[in-house]
Amino acid sequence: MKDHAGQSISVWMATATLPSFSKLLMNEQADVCVVGAGIAGLTTAYLLGRAGKSVIVLDDGPIVSGETERTTAHLVTALDDRYVDLERLHGEKGARLAAESHSAAISQIEQIVREEHIDCDFERLDGYLFMPPGESTDLLDREMAAGQRAGLTDLHMAARAPVASFDTGRTLCFPRQAQFHPLKYLTAVAQAIVRNGGRIYTETHATKIEGGKSARIDTRNGQTVTAGAVVVATNTPVNDILAIHTKQAAYRTFVIGATVPAGSVSKGLYWDTPNPYHYVRLSRSASVASDVLIVGGEDHKTGQADDAEARYVKLEKWARARFPMMTEIVFRWSGQVMQPVDGLAFIGRNPMDKANVYIATGDSGNGMTHGTIAGILLTDLIHGRDNAWSTLYEPSRKTLGALNTFAKETLNMAAQYADWVTPGDVKKDVLVPPGSGAVVRRGLQKIAVYCDEAGQLHERSAVCPHLGGIVAWNHSEKTWDCPCHGSRFDKSGKVINGPAITDLPSAEALSSGVLNQ
């Protein structure tokens, strides 16, 4: 399903109404300023407010308008990075803390749902990990042993997952996972933040974030927030140049939602193991006669492929082969996943920064639980309380076992700068089709040219203001995506994903050498 602008739309966006908040119109002060109103930012603000801190939340769009609204909302201890690998990278103790923290995150969400009386379709259910047809199930045995060493003692093997339409073969069962409607949940959390005295300002873009004796957040419209501490919860930090961005990579992941007859697919969370892998769950439909089967996967590195249509087709083909009761594809969307080199989020004090600047990033495909862990852990850190998870999620950590992955990702990132010396996508901007974009070489410069439906050309610099990568046009989302660190800009050059914090410079500014926004 697509909206009138041609952009993909998620089942959550279509089935929830978010509350509106005002822009920041004057200078403000608080104990803590949270930048970013996704699950990490709102959970942090909620828990800090409950603990007695005055909190301001800033977001440059409506609340939950970033990657949180594009989740498939699996709440799991069955992590995308297997316990076999987490144990190798972080030791048995680290794997145990990872399992403990994600389990605690699910329980924290369940507790908030209960205490705030939130109607968000939260329910506990089992999850099933299975291999592709014909492959050895040895990985499942090793994963069960590693998971049990990590404290997940109820893990067990089943002959097959409870799906009648296809035989998964042996499957590893993770009991008491969960799912919910993330927008309904976070709408209620935002309202509770305000009831507890917090302030939320939307359509307020932070342009500069500085720590110190008093943290300072400058905004595009000229207002400033000062605070005792600042939490940057913007999916990937917009206040860093290199500290974190060399340790994680941005990927696009793709999702379809198809109607199935109500009751035709057993409730559960389902995951397979190929690369790219697939993940499946059910959601309630507006019709009592049907459910929505949500199927995701087919990831690629952001800005390094422009074949979304083919990936949606692959998802549908994979799903229909296993769930033949699928009827109409009613939703489809993509989202951004930040993949750390060692499989776990970066939550805590920002490296090489003042002590009162904190970050939460590196969702690693488990953003709902990692975001909730961030709320719990950052609340403790800001209050000066010990937390057993702090070392595991320390943003400045160096994981020796991940050096090969780090080197591979660094080489991949460096290779993207070769785009500086390649020709443009088309020779002349007049060849850009209406409703599309292309990068055009103009002498030594590269220009991002968007041609609107009326044939009018809109030109921006194709150089990402973060670290100078050359952006690429994303036909499906109608965005400019940077292949180096995952920054994304709308068709007019407005920044919509960090780490860039400013828009693509105008072509005129590029020509004159004046690049300030």
C-alpha positions as semicolon CSV with decimal commas, in nm:
position;residue;x (nm);y (nm);z (nm)
1;M;0,000;0,000;0,000
2;K;0,124;0,353;-0,072
3;D;0,016;0,697;0,033
4;H;-0,067;0,973;-0,216
5;A;0,297;1,086;-0,231
6;G;0,405;0,740;-0,347
7;Q;0,586;0,657;-0,024
8;S;0,553;0,316;0,139
9;I;0,332;0,299;0,445
10;S;0,347;0,061;0,739
11;V;0,055;-0,117;0,905
12;W;0,123;0,089;1,219
13;M;0,096;0,422;1,036
14;A;-0,234;0,313;0,882
15;T;-0,392;0,192;1,206
16;A;-0,299;0,454;1,467
17;T;-0,348;0,826;1,519
18;L;-0,057;1,002;1,685
19;P;-0,111;1,299;1,918
20;S;0,021;1,635;1,803
21;F;0,261;1,853;1,999
22;S;0,377;2,209;1,938
23;K;0,708;2,343;1,813
24;L;0,961;2,486;2,057
25;L;0,887;2,860;2,053
26;M;1,109;2,989;2,336
27;N;1,425;2,897;2,522
28;E;1,371;2,619;2,775
29;Q;1,560;2,446;3,055
30;A;1,532;2,098;3,212
31;D;1,728;1,840;3,405
32;V;1,755;1,629;3,089
33;C;1,693;1,701;2,721
34;V;1,620;1,399;2,501
35;V;1,673;1,447;2,126
36;G;1,462;1,196;1,934
37;A;1,107;1,075;2,002
38;G;1,126;0,711;1,899
39;I;1,110;0,422;2,142
40;A;1,455;0,490;2,292
41;G;1,392;0,861;2,346
42;L;1,036;0,831;2,476
43;T;1,115;0,537;2,705
44;T;1,412;0,727;2,849
45;A;1,201;1,040;2,902
46;Y;0,920;0,838;3,061
47;L;1,145;0,655;3,307
48;L;1,342;0,971;3,393
49;G;1,017;1,155;3,461
50;R;0,895;0,872;3,681
51;A;1,226;0,896;3,869
52;G;1,176;1,269;3,939
53;K;1,375;1,438;3,663
54;S;1,235;1,727;3,461
55;V;1,256;1,629;3,094
56;I;1,226;1,797;2,753
57;V;1,193;1,586;2,436
58;L;1,276;1,733;2,093
59;D;1,200;1,578;1,756
60;D;1,226;1,724;1,407
61;G;0,904;1,552;1,298
62;P;0,597;1,422;1,480
63;I;0,669;1,174;1,759
64;V;0,757;0,821;1,644
65;S;0,805;0,947;1,288
66;G;1,149;0,796;1,235
67;E;1,256;0,433;1,224
68;T;1,039;0,328;1,520
69;E;0,725;0,354;1,305
70;R;0,891;0,119;1,052
71;T;0,957;-0,167;1,292
72;T;0,785;-0,505;1,272
73;A;0,769;-0,493;1,653
74;H;0,904;-0,832;1,754
75;L;0,984;-0,822;2,128
76;V;1,241;-1,094;2,173
77;T;1,525;-1,253;2,357
78;A;1,590;-1,445;2,033
79;L;1,838;-1,188;1,908
80;D;1,928;-1,132;1,543
81;D;2,292;-1,188;1,638
82;R;2,292;-1,543;1,767
83;Y;2,401;-1,635;2,119
84;V;2,668;-1,854;1,961
85;D;2,824;-1,534;1,823
86;L;2,749;-1,315;2,125
87;E;2,923;-1,566;2,350
88;R;3,227;-1,566;2,119
89;L;3,237;-1,185;2,105
90;H;3,140;-1,092;2,462
91;G;3,206;-1,406;2,663
92;E;2,957;-1,619;2,850
93;K;2,894;-1,340;3,101
94;G;2,826;-1,089;2,824
95;A;2,584;-1,325;2,651
96;R;2,406;-1,379;2,983
97;L;2,375;-1,002;3,038
98;A;2,241;-0,961;2,683
99;A;1,972;-1,222;2,743
100;E;1,892;-1,073;3,084
101;S;1,862;-0,717;2,952
102;H;1,637;-0,805;2,657
103;S;1,417;-1,016;2,884
104;A;1,397;-0,722;3,126
105;A;1,304;-0,492;2,837
106;I;1,006;-0,709;2,742
107;S;0,898;-0,715;3,106
108;Q;0,941;-0,336;3,130
109;I;0,712;-0,284;2,831
110;E;0,461;-0,527;2,981
111;Q;0,474;-0,338;3,312
112;I;0,422;0,001;3,146
113;V;0,129;-0,140;2,947
114;R;-0,028;-0,266;3,269
115;E;0,039;0,041;3,485
116;E;-0,065;0,295;3,218
117;H;-0,363;0,083;3,101
118;I;-0,244;0,090;2,740
119;D;-0,452;-0,082;2,473
120;C;-0,175;-0,175;2,227
121;D;-0,235;-0,545;2,150
122;F;0,052;-0,655;2,376
123;E;0,065;-1,030;2,411
124;R;0,315;-1,296;2,507
125;L;0,371;-1,574;2,254
126;D;0,637;-1,821;2,150
127;G;0,901;-1,765;1,881
128;Y;1,046;-2,025;1,645
129;L;1,386;-2,027;1,473
130;F;1,424;-2,270;1,182
131;M;1,665;-2,355;0,902
132;P;1,607;-2,337;0,525
133;P;1,489;-2,663;0,364
134;G;1,761;-2,924;0,333
135;E;2,015;-2,753;0,559
136;S;2,167;-2,908;0,870
137;T;2,006;-2,811;1,200
138;D;2,340;-2,820;1,383
139;L;2,322;-2,440;1,425
140;L;1,997;-2,478;1,619
141;D;2,159;-2,726;1,859
142;R;2,455;-2,495;1,915
143;E;2,226;-2,194;1,958
144;M;2,012;-2,378;2,214
145;A;2,320;-2,471;2,416
146;A;2,457;-2,114;2,402
147;G;2,116;-1,966;2,487
148;Q;2,076;-2,195;2,785
149;R;2,425;-2,100;2,908
150;A;2,307;-1,738;2,876
151;G;2,023;-1,810;3,117
152;L;1,741;-1,889;2,874
153;T;1,682;-2,223;3,041
154;D;1,336;-2,273;2,888
155;L;1,472;-2,294;2,532
156;H;1,378;-2,625;2,376
157;M;1,367;-2,804;2,043
158;A;1,040;-2,887;1,868
159;A;0,978;-3,116;1,571
160;R;0,835;-2,823;1,372
161;A;0,685;-2,479;1,421
162;P;0,304;-2,468;1,460
163;V;0,242;-2,362;1,098
164;A;0,013;-2,599;0,911
165;S;0,090;-2,467;0,562
166;F;0,456;-2,573;0,551
167;D;0,692;-2,795;0,744
168;T;0,973;-2,592;0,899
169;G;1,152;-2,903;1,018
170;R;1,322;-2,902;1,357
171;T;1,285;-2,564;1,522
172;L;1,428;-2,394;1,828
173;C;1,146;-2,258;2,044
174;F;1,192;-1,937;2,246
175;P;0,900;-1,925;2,495
176;R;0,737;-1,605;2,620
177;Q;0,846;-1,363;2,353
178;A;0,597;-1,083;2,278
179;Q;0,448;-0,847;2,021
180;F;0,253;-0,522;2,036
181;H;0,138;-0,220;1,833
182;P;0,434;0,020;1,874
183;L;0,254;0,343;1,778
184;K;-0,039;0,282;2,012
185;Y;0,205;0,199;2,290
186;L;0,427;0,504;2,238
187;T;0,130;0,738;2,196
188;A;0,027;0,644;2,550
189;V;0,387;0,670;2,677
190;A;0,414;1,023;2,531
191;Q;0,089;1,125;2,698
192;A;0,217;0,984;3,028
193;I;0,539;1,185;2,991
194;V;0,334;1,505;2,969
195;R;0,112;1,402;3,261
196;N;0,428;1,355;3,467
197;G;0,544;1,708;3,387
198;G;0,758;1,640;3,082
199;R;0,756;1,866;2,776
200;I;0,753;1,735;2,418
201;Y;0,828;1,961;2,122
202;T;0,793;1,838;1,763
203;E;0,889;1,988;1,425
204;T;1,196;2,116;1,615
205;H;1,525;2,026;1,450
206;A;1,839;2,022;1,667
207;T;2,129;2,177;1,478
208;K;2,399;2,166;1,745
209;I;2,438;1,954;2,060
210;E;2,705;2,038;2,316
211;G;2,777;1,899;2,660
212;G;2,951;2,073;2,946
213;K;2,854;2,215;3,282
214;S;2,521;2,291;3,119
215;A;2,439;2,097;2,804
216;R;2,314;2,315;2,518
217;I;2,092;2,215;2,226
218;D;2,047;2,475;1,952
219;T;1,752;2,444;1,713
220;R;1,697;2,549;1,353
221;N;1,442;2,816;1,448
222;G;1,684;2,984;1,690
223;Q;1,558;2,858;2,026
224;T;1,789;2,685;2,272
225;V;1,739;2,418;2,536
226;T;1,982;2,397;2,827
227;A;1,995;2,091;3,051
228;G;2,200;1,909;3,307
229;A;2,236;1,620;3,062
230;V;2,142;1,542;2,703
231;V;2,043;1,207;2,551
232;V;2,083;1,172;2,173
233;A;1,835;0,903;2,067
234;T;1,818;0,969;1,693
235;N;1,862;0,612;1,560
236;T;2,225;0,699;1,487
237;P;2,400;0,987;1,666
238;V;2,379;1,323;1,489
239;N;2,633;1,479;1,726
240;D;2,925;1,256;1,621
241;I;3,161;1,266;1,327
242;L;3,343;0,932;1,362
243;A;3,330;0,797;1,717
244;I;3,039;0,557;1,660
245;H;2,991;0,558;1,283
246;T;3,300;0,347;1,216
247;K;3,157;0,077;1,447
248;Q;2,816;0,028;1,289
249;A;2,667;0,016;0,940
250;A;2,325;0,116;0,808
251;Y;2,103;-0,136;0,628
252;R;1,761;-0,108;0,464
253;T;1,520;-0,390;0,547
254;F;1,195;-0,456;0,359
255;V;0,848;-0,557;0,480
256;I;0,518;-0,662;0,327
257;G;0,181;-0,704;0,498
258;A;-0,072;-0,942;0,342
259;T;-0,424;-1,034;0,446
260;V;-0,484;-1,394;0,552
261;P;-0,810;-1,551;0,672
262;A;-0,850;-1,505;1,048
263;G;-0,712;-1,807;1,232
264;S;-0,541;-1,957;0,927
265;V;-0,191;-1,891;1,067
266;S;-0,105;-1,981;1,425
267;K;0,005;-1,688;1,638
268;G;0,377;-1,680;1,692
269;L;0,700;-1,517;1,587
270;Y;0,885;-1,697;1,311
271;W;1,244;-1,652;1,189
272;D;1,469;-1,837;0,946
273;T;1,848;-1,825;0,925
274;P;1,971;-1,745;0,567
275;N;2,152;-1,425;0,476
276;P;1,939;-1,226;0,418
277;Y;1,698;-1,390;0,662
278;H;1,319;-1,355;0,698
279;Y;1,096;-1,273;0,994
280;V;0,720;-1,321;1,029
281;R;0,436;-1,231;1,265
282;L;0,061;-1,166;1,265
283;S;-0,121;-0,842;1,336
284;R;-0,488;-0,775;1,388
285;S;-0,681;-0,648;1,089
286;A;-0,967;-0,398;1,086
287;S;-1,174;-0,687;0,949
288;V;-1,282;-0,964;1,185
289;A;-1,255;-1,203;0,889
290;S;-0,883;-1,155;0,832
291;D;-0,546;-1,096;0,993
292;V;-0,239;-0,925;0,848
293;L;0,067;-1,145;0,798
294;I;0,379;-0,927;0,831
295;V;0,687;-1,063;0,651
296;G;1,025;-0,890;0,647
297;G;1,379;-0,939;0,520
298;E;1,587;-0,902;0,201
299;D;1,819;-0,640;0,361
300;H;2,090;-0,443;0,182
301;K;2,334;-0,173;0,288
302;T;2,178;0,173;0,272
303;G;2,258;0,359;-0,050
304;Q;2,431;0,057;-0,206
305;A;2,136;-0,087;-0,399
306;D;1,829;0,058;-0,566
307;D;1,621;-0,251;-0,635
308;A;1,344;-0,230;-0,376
309;E;1,078;-0,355;-0,620
310;A;1,276;-0,674;-0,680
311;R;1,320;-0,725;-0,307
312;Y;0,948;-0,684;-0,241
313;V;0,884;-0,943;-0,514
314;K;1,131;-1,184;-0,349
315;L;0,961;-1,135;-0,013
316;E;0,621;-1,206;-0,162
317;K;0,746;-1,514;-0,347
318;W;0,909;-1,651;-0,030
319;A;0,596;-1,583;0,175
320;R;0,342;-1,723;-0,072
321;A;0,542;-2,047;-0,100
322;R;0,500;-2,096;0,276
323;F;0,169;-1,920;0,345
324;P;-0,049;-1,995;0,038
325;M;-0,354;-1,857;0,216
326;M;-0,215;-1,505;0,162
327;T;-0,445;-1,287;-0,047
328;E;-0,383;-0,915;-0,111
329;I;-0,060;-0,732;-0,028
330;V;-0,204;-0,433;0,161
331;F;0,109;-0,280;0,313
332;R;0,474;-0,254;0,226
333;W;0,754;-0,047;0,367
334;S;1,124;-0,038;0,441
335;G;1,318;0,065;0,750
336;Q;1,674;0,140;0,856
337;V;1,867;-0,098;1,079
338;M;2,195;0,005;1,242
339;Q;2,419;-0,300;1,262
340;P;2,704;-0,282;1,519
341;V;3,018;-0,479;1,442
342;D;2,974;-0,686;1,760
343;G;2,596;-0,736;1,762
344;L;2,488;-0,518;2,057
345;A;2,370;-0,159;2,092
346;F;2,581;0,135;2,204
347;I;2,413;0,288;2,510
348;G;2,583;0,523;2,754
349;R;2,818;0,822;2,758
350;N;2,917;0,945;2,415
351;P;3,284;0,867;2,342
352;M;3,521;1,165;2,322
353;D;3,250;1,399;2,451
354;K;3,154;1,572;2,775
355;A;3,045;1,343;3,055
356;N;2,683;1,460;3,043
357;V;2,620;1,362;2,678
358;Y;2,463;1,019;2,631
359;I;2,370;0,821;2,321
360;A;2,153;0,524;2,229
361;T;2,215;0,360;1,891
362;G;2,296;0,028;1,722
363;D;1,955;-0,142;1,730
364;S;2,099;-0,449;1,551
365;G;1,754;-0,550;1,427
366;N;1,612;-0,557;1,779
367;G;1,520;-0,192;1,816
368;M;1,214;-0,231;2,038
369;T;1,405;-0,410;2,313
370;H;1,735;-0,225;2,263
371;G;1,540;0,105;2,281
372;T;1,376;-0,003;2,605
373;I;1,710;-0,119;2,748
374;A;1,835;0,231;2,667
375;G;1,558;0,386;2,875
376;I;1,638;0,166;3,174
377;L;2,017;0,196;3,152
378;L;2,035;0,570;3,078
379;T;1,797;0,647;3,363
380;D;2,034;0,465;3,599
381;L;2,345;0,633;3,456
382;I;2,196;0,982;3,478
383;H;2,093;0,915;3,837
384;G;2,443;0,785;3,919
385;R;2,318;0,434;3,993
386;D;2,515;0,119;3,915
387;N;2,378;-0,100;3,637
388;A;2,521;-0,442;3,555
389;W;2,458;-0,385;3,182
390;S;2,663;-0,064;3,152
391;T;2,993;-0,226;3,050
392;L;2,825;-0,454;2,794
393;Y;2,661;-0,159;2,615
394;E;2,944;0,092;2,673
395;P;2,973;0,298;2,351
396;S;3,353;0,326;2,373
397;R;3,405;-0,051;2,399
398;K;3,645;-0,232;2,169
399;T;3,553;-0,593;2,096
400;L;3,863;-0,780;1,979
401;G;3,662;-1,064;1,828
402;A;3,489;-0,818;1,595
403;L;3,807;-0,680;1,434
404;N;3,752;-0,872;1,109
405;T;3,398;-0,738;1,077
406;F;3,522;-0,387;1,162
407;A;3,789;-0,409;0,890
408;K;3,540;-0,540;0,634
409;E;3,289;-0,262;0,706
410;T;3,563;0,004;0,702
411;L;3,685;-0,113;0,360
412;N;3,327;-0,114;0,230
413;M;3,273;0,241;0,354
414;A;3,600;0,363;0,207
415;A;3,515;0,210;-0,131
416;Q;3,205;0,431;-0,155
417;Y;3,421;0,742;-0,192
418;A;3,515;0,619;-0,539
419;D;3,182;0,772;-0,645
420;W;3,361;1,108;-0,645
421;V;3,543;1,014;-0,966
422;T;3,269;0,826;-1,149
423;P;3,037;0,978;-1,411
424;G;2,690;1,083;-1,304
425;D;2,381;0,862;-1,334
426;V;2,282;1,057;-1,647
427;K;2,484;1,292;-1,868
428;K;2,245;1,587;-1,848
429;D;1,988;1,693;-1,590
430;V;1,723;1,726;-1,864
431;L;1,734;1,345;-1,890
432;V;1,603;1,297;-1,534
433;P;1,246;1,157;-1,566
434;P;0,959;1,340;-1,388
435;G;0,906;1,210;-1,036
436;S;1,261;1,080;-1,016
437;G;1,613;1,182;-0,922
438;A;1,966;1,129;-1,050
439;V;2,318;1,242;-0,973
440;V;2,468;1,459;-1,249
441;R;2,834;1,550;-1,287
442;R;2,895;1,918;-1,352
443;G;3,269;1,973;-1,389
444;L;3,427;1,872;-1,058
445;Q;3,094;1,885;-0,878
446;K;2,823;1,625;-0,837
447;I;2,467;1,753;-0,824
448;A;2,159;1,570;-0,690
449;V;1,882;1,659;-0,934
450;Y;1,517;1,586;-0,858
451;C;1,259;1,637;-1,134
452;D;0,910;1,689;-0,994
453;E;0,592;1,565;-1,163
454;A;0,554;1,899;-1,341
455;G;0,902;1,869;-1,491
456;Q;1,060;2,133;-1,266
457;L;1,420;2,054;-1,166
458;H;1,539;2,091;-0,805
459;E;1,914;2,082;-0,750
460;R;2,117;2,018;-0,437
461;S;2,475;1,918;-0,378
462;A;2,513;1,539;-0,398
463;V;2,776;1,555;-0,123
464;C;2,656;1,430;0,215
465;P;2,735;1,698;0,476
466;H;2,838;1,435;0,730
467;L;3,163;1,307;0,579
468;G;3,140;1,382;0,210
469;G;2,994;1,065;0,061
470;I;2,806;1,095;-0,269
471;V;2,435;1,027;-0,218
472;A;2,236;0,789;-0,437
473;W;1,874;0,815;-0,548
474;N;1,631;0,568;-0,385
475;H;1,346;0,525;-0,636
476;S;1,118;0,340;-0,394
477;E;1,133;0,588;-0,106
478;K;1,208;0,894;-0,322
479;T;1,504;0,982;-0,102
480;W;1,875;1,056;-0,138
481;D;2,070;0,792;0,058
482;C;2,438;0,811;0,154
483;P;2,620;0,478;0,102
484;C;2,895;0,562;0,352
485;H;2,719;0,599;0,689
486;G;2,349;0,583;0,606
487;S;2,242;0,949;0,616
488;R;1,919;1,002;0,422
489;F;1,754;1,311;0,275
490;D;1,412;1,368;0,122
491;K;1,375;1,450;-0,247
492;S;1,429;1,820;-0,171
493;G;1,749;1,754;0,024
494;K;1,605;1,786;0,376
495;V;1,782;1,556;0,622
496;I;1,558;1,276;0,753
497;N;1,818;1,033;0,893
498;G;2,150;1,094;1,063
499;P;2,438;1,097;1,112
500;A;2,406;1,413;0,898
501;I;2,247;1,692;1,100
502;T;2,211;1,945;0,816
503;D;2,041;1,936;0,476
504;L;2,213;1,878;0,145
505;P;2,361;2,218;0,048
506;S;2,197;2,399;-0,239
507;A;2,374;2,377;-0,574
508;E;2,415;2,757;-0,564
509;A;2,588;2,739;-0,225
510;L;2,816;2,468;-0,357
511;S;2,914;2,682;-0,656
512;S;2,983;2,986;-0,440
513;G;3,168;2,789;-0,176
514;V;2,914;2,888;0,092
515;L;2,788;2,563;0,245
516;N;2,613;2,683;0,558
517;Q;2,241;2,615;0,571
